[in-house]
Amino acid sequence: MDIETLRGPLLGGLMIGAATGGWFLLTGKTAGCSGAVYGVLVGEKGEAAWKFAFLIGLFLGGVGLAYYMPSALPGSIHPSYLLIAASGLLVGLGTRMAGGCTSGHGVCGIGRLSRRSIVATCTFMAAAAATVFIARHVAGA
């Protein structure tokens, strides 16, 4: 791979690292997506406003990407919307069971050298690899 191919992912990774690291240094809080969704849904006192702003920023970032760089997004979604909804519910259940999601554990937790986050991220990655293997080679999707 040449540097041109890696430039986008490297820049994105640096931006995510700088944003989450800066957020942690300024507030002492980790920037996890599932924790933000949970905080907004239950109306967590003193937390819901910034978590809502965090989620709106994620949404607006996606809208901006779709507008300014539509080629970065897939042209169509192949699975059914029912499958996507079921997958989202399962991911939500898994993040509650793990006490966080890949963004909270993988980006913020590993950066803090949290053993719990390292184990959770390894578990996420192993489950993802198994899911892809089963979907492609066993179920034939």
N, C-alpha and C positions, 0 to 999 in steps of 0.2 A: 504494500500500500504506500502511496505517496502522500506527502504532506497536504496536498490539495484535498484529497479524499478525507483526511482526518481533521481538517481545519474546523469544520462545523461542529462535529461532536466535541472536539477539544475546547472550543470556545464556549459551547453550551455547558460542558462540565465545569469549566472555570467559573462561569456565571452562577451556576447552581451552588457551587462550593462557596463562592464569595458571598452570595445572598444568605445562605443558611448559616455560614460562619459569622457573618456580620450581625444577623438577627440574634444568634445565640450570645454573642459578645455584648450586644446592646441591651438585651432583655433577659438573658438567662433561660430562654424558652426555645424548645426545638420546633422546627417548622414541618410538622407532619400533616399530610392531607387528611388522613382518617380522623385524627384528633381534631382538626379544624371542622370537619363535617359534623362530628359528634358534638363538639362545643356549640355549634350553631343550632343543631337540631334540639338539644336539650336546654338551650338558652343559658349556658354556663355563665354565672355571674362574674362580671369583670373580664371575661375572656371572649364572649360571643362577638363583640364588635370587631376586634382585630382579626378574629378567625373568619368572620364574614368578609372583611376586606381582603384577606388573604385569598379566599376562594373566588371572590369576584376578580381579583388580579389574575388568577390562573385562567379563569374563563375568558377574560379580555385578552390575555396573551394568546389563547387559541384562536379567538376571533381575529386578532391582528395578524397572526400567522396565515390564517385562511385568506385574508384580504391581500396582504403584501407578498406572500410566497405560497400560493395555492399548490404549487408542484411538490411541496414538502409533505402534503397530506394525501392519503389514498383517494382515488377517484370514486370508489364505491366501497360499500361494506358488504362482504359476502355472507357472513352468518345472518341468521334471522334476528329480528329485533327481540324476539322472545329469548333466544339463546344469549344475546348480549345482556338483557335484563337479568336473567338467571345468573349469569357469570358475575355481574355486578353485585348481586345479593350475596353470592358465595364469597367474593372478595371482601365485602363488608363484614361478613361473619368471621372470616379468617383474620381480618385485622383487629377485630374486637378480641378474639381469642389470643392473638399474639401481643396485644397491648400496643399496637401501632402498625403502621404500614411500611412499605419499602422505602418511602421517602423519609419517614421519621427514623426508622431503624438503620436503613442502608446508607443514607446520606449523613444524617445528624448523629445517630448512635455510634456508628463505626468511627466517625471523626472524633468522638469523645472516648473511644476505646472501651465502650460498654460491652461487657461479655454477653449480656442478654441480647443486645442488638446484633452482635456478631453471630450468635447462634440463630436468632430469628432470621437474619438475612441469608445465612446458609440454608436454612429450612425453606425460605421463599424460593431461592434459586433452584434447589433440588426439586421442589414441587413443580416449578415452572418447567424444568427440563423433562420431568416425568410426564407432565401434561402434554407437552409438545410431542414427545416420543409416542405416547399412546394415541394422540389425535392423528398423527401422520402415518404411523406404522401399524397400529393395531386397528383403529377405527377407520382408517383410510380417508380421513378428512382432508 
